Every structure is written in structure tokens, then in C-alpha cells.
């Protein structure tokens, strides 16, 4: 089943750069952007705030109902608490529940079918966009990088968010352990595990700065998106 006729699906591991690349691609094509990981982080945060157990499916489902994640709400999506290590771990755990994924799947597909702002398409990043959410996406990327590189990026990101010094930033070693644990959970979960779509282009950003990574990503998707835009205009 096709959803939005023009979708760029950007999947990948934590801190691989997929979110930044998705934002840049969305800006380049004037597409709407959705970070689906933040939807799961909202649920994980709600479970923690309710003193629930992220491994308990009922607690996670109750959190979905309490939060009502809205991918078009910039205030909700920009909540700084979503970046916390504990929230990231909780997000990965609630994401393993089939009924939670089903509830959030509807939000993601609606975004793809009806991009906000009258956009011509959507650029959506996550872990199962090309394999589950938008199987018929016009272009698919799977972004990865060495775990040590990703840990350093996440550490730098947290440093910038906590520049005031009011919050303690975890060590790189602790962040690396979190990333490896998340990789294991994401890749081995029974429901929608993290795997590249068969038709996805692979992009390793380990040795690339953001400009080089964006140039590489654009080179991989440009022909496919150009053809999709032409077909849309003809239609």
C-alpha cells in the first residue's frame, strides 16, 4: 500500500547522523520532517513520569494515551527532557511493544500521507521507516557509523545542550555503553527490528563531517526524488 507518493525514509542507528541528515534533506526539498524517535521518547518519558515500567506493555500503552504524541506540535517535539539518557533507554524499551508501535504507526503514516504545511513530500527518520512505515518510499537511506564515533557525537550533543553546567553530562564510556545496549535492543526485538530495507542505500558517516555526509546523502537520493517530483507534476 502506498502512502505519501514522495517520501524519503531515513533509518539508522542511534547518533549516526540520520536525524540531522533528514532535516537537511527536508529543508533542501522543502518537505515536512518527522523525527519518529521523539514519538517513542515522549512515550518513554511519560512512562517514567508515571513511575511505570517501560518493559510493561500496559504501562506503555497508558502513556501513549496520556501523551497523545503530535508530530506537528513543535513545542512537544522540542522538549529538552527527551534528550535524557534515561528517556532514550525507556524509548527503546517501549518500542519493543507491538501495540505501542501500532498506535504510533498510525501517526507516522498520517504524517506521510498528509505532510503539514502543504509540503510536496515528507522526510521521515527512525528505525523502521523503510521496512514498515513507508515501504513504498521514493528513496530510502540506512545511516550508520562506528559505535565509538556515535558515542562521541552524542557526548558533544549533550555538552551543547548542557552548556550552562546545571546538568552533569555522562562520560563517553557511559554513552558508548548505552549506545551498544540500544543497538542490541533495536536489532534483536521481535517487532520491527532495526535492519536496512532491501532497497535502501547504505551510508556510513564514520569518516564524514556533516557537509560531506549531506552531500553523500543527496547524491544517493537526488535521482529518485527528481523522478518522483516529475511524475507528480505529470500526474
C-alpha positions in Angstrom: 0.0 0.0 0.0 1.4 3.4 -1.0 1.2 6.3 1.4 2.6 9.7 0.5 3.9 9.4 -3.1 7.1 11.3 -2.2 8.8 10.1 0.9 12.4 10.0 1.9 12.9 7.3 4.5 16.0 7.7 6.6 16.7 4.8 9.0 19.7 4.1 11.1 21.4 3.6 14.4 21.4 6.0 17.3 23.7 9.1 16.9 24.6 8.0 13.3 23.5 11.4 12.0 20.3 10.3 10.5 18.2 13.0 12.2 20.5 15.8 11.0 20.6 14.4 7.5 16.8 14.0 7.4 16.4 17.7 8.5 18.8 18.9 5.8 17.2 16.8 3.1 13.7 18.0 4.2 14.9 21.6 4.0 16.6 21.1 0.6 13.4 19.6 -0.9 11.0 21.7 1.2 9.5 18.6 2.6 8.0 18.2 6.0 10.3 16.5 8.5 9.4 14.0 11.2 11.8 12.5 13.8 9.9 9.4 14.8 12.3 8.6 17.6 10.9 11.6 19.5 7.5 10.0 19.4 8.9 6.9 21.3 10.8 9.2 23.6 7.6 11.0 24.5 6.1 7.7 25.5 9.2 6.6 27.4 9.2 9.9 29.3 5.5 9.6 30.1 6.1 6.1 31.5 9.0 7.3 33.7 7.0 10.3 34.9 4.1 8.0 35.9 6.6 5.7 37.8 5.7 3.0 35.3 7.8 0.2 33.8 8.9 0.7 30.1 9.0 -3.1 29.8 5.3 -3.4 30.7 3.1 -3.0 27.7 0.1 -1.8 29.6 2.2 1.0 31.2 3.5 2.0 27.8 0.0 2.0 26.2 -1.3 4.1 29.0 1.5 6.5 28.3 0.6 6.7 24.7 -3.0 7.7 25.7 -1.8 10.2 28.3 0.7 11.9 26.0 -1.2 11.9 22.7 2.1 12.4 20.7 1.6 15.1 18.0 4.3 15.1 15.4 3.2 18.5 14.1 3.5 20.2 17.6 6.9 21.9 17.6 6.8 22.6 21.4 6.1 18.9 22.2 8.8 17.7 19.8 11.4 20.2 21.2 11.1 19.2 24.8 14.7 19.2 26.1 13.9 16.3 28.5 13.5 14.0 25.5 17.3 14.0 25.1 18.0 12.4 28.5 19.8 9.0 28.7 17.1 7.5 30.8 14.4 8.6 28.3 16.4 7.2 25.4 16.7 3.8 27.2 13.0 3.9 28.0 12.1 4.8 24.4 14.0 1.8 23.2 12.2 -0.5 25.6 8.6 0.8 24.9 9.4 0.5 21.2 9.6 -3.3 21.6 5.8 -3.5 22.4 3.7 -4.4 19.3 0.6 -2.4 20.4 2.7 0.7 21.1 4.3 0.5 17.7 0.8 0.0 16.1 -0.5 3.1 17.8 2.4 5.3 16.8 2.5 3.8 13.3 -0.9 5.4 12.5 0.6 8.9 13.4 3.6 8.3 11.2 1.6 7.1 8.2 -0.8 10.0 8.6 2.2 12.4 8.5 3.5 10.7 5.4 0.1 10.8 3.7 -0.7 14.4 4.7 2.6 16.3 5.2 1.9 19.5 7.2 2.4 22.9 5.7 1.2 21.8 2.2 4.6 20.3 1.6 5.2 18.3 -1.5 6.5 15.4 0.5 7.9 14.1 3.8 11.4 13.2 5.0 11.0 10.8 8.0 13.7 9.4 10.1 13.6 6.5 12.5 14.4 2.8 12.7 11.7 1.1 10.6 10.5 3.8 8.1 11.8 2.0 5.0 10.8 -1.5 6.2 7.4 -0.9 7.9 6.1 2.7 8.0 6.6 3.7 4.3 7.7 0.6 2.4 6.9 2.4 -0.9 9.1 5.5 -0.1 10.6 7.1 -3.2 14.1 7.0 -1.6 15.5 5.1 1.4 18.7 5.6 3.3 20.2 3.5 6.1 22.7 5.5 8.0 25.3 4.0 10.4 28.7 4.8 11.9 31.1 3.1 14.3 29.8 3.0 17.8 32.8 5.0 19.2 32.1 7.7 16.7 28.4 7.8 17.6 29.2 7.9 21.3 31.5 10.9 20.7 28.8 12.7 18.7 26.2 12.1 21.4 28.6 13.4 24.1 29.2 16.6 22.1 25.4 17.0 21.6 24.8 16.6 25.3 27.6 19.1 26.0 26.0 21.7 23.9 22.6 21.2 25.5 24.0 21.4 29.0 26.5 24.3 28.4 25.1 26.1 31.4 26.7 23.5 33.6 23.5 22.8 35.6 23.3 19.2 34.5 26.1 16.6 34.6 27.0 15.1 31.2 27.7 11.4 31.2 31.2 10.2 30.3 31.9 9.0 26.8 32.3 5.5 28.2 28.8 5.5 29.7 27.3 6.9 26.5 29.0 4.2 24.4 27.6 1.5 26.7 24.1 3.0 26.3 24.5 3.0 22.5 25.7 -0.6 22.4 22.8 -1.7 24.6 20.3 0.2 22.4 21.8 -1.3 19.3 21.2 -4.8 20.8 17.6 -4.0 21.8 16.8 -2.4 18.5 18.3 -5.1 16.3 17.0 -8.1 18.3 13.5 -7.1 19.2 10.8 -9.3 17.8 8.7 -6.5 16.4 10.1 -4.3 13.6 13.8 -4.9 14.3 16.4 -2.4 13.1 17.5 -3.7 9.7 18.2 -1.9 6.4 15.4 -2.2 3.9 16.3 -4.4 0.9 16.2 -1.4 -1.4 17.9 1.1 0.9 21.1 2.8 0.1 23.7 2.4 2.9 25.6 5.4 4.1 28.4 5.1 6.6 29.1 8.5 8.2 32.1 7.4 10.4 34.6 9.4 8.5 32.3 12.2 7.3 31.6 15.6 8.7 28.0 16.9 8.3 28.7 18.7 5.0 30.2 15.6 3.4 27.5 13.4 4.8 24.8 15.6 3.4 26.5 15.7 0.0 26.7 11.9 0.0 23.0 11.5 1.1 21.9 14.0 -1.5 23.8 12.1 -4.2 22.1 8.9 -3.2 18.5 10.2 -3.2 18.5 13.0 -5.8 17.8 11.0 -8.9 14.9 9.1 -7.2 13.3 12.2 -5.7 13.8 14.1 -9.0 11.9 11.3 -10.9 9.2 11.3 -8.2 8.7 15.0 -8.5 8.5 14.9 -12.3 6.0 12.1 -12.1 3.9 14.1 -9.6 3.8 17.1 -11.9 2.9 15.0 -14.9 0.1 13.4 -12.9 
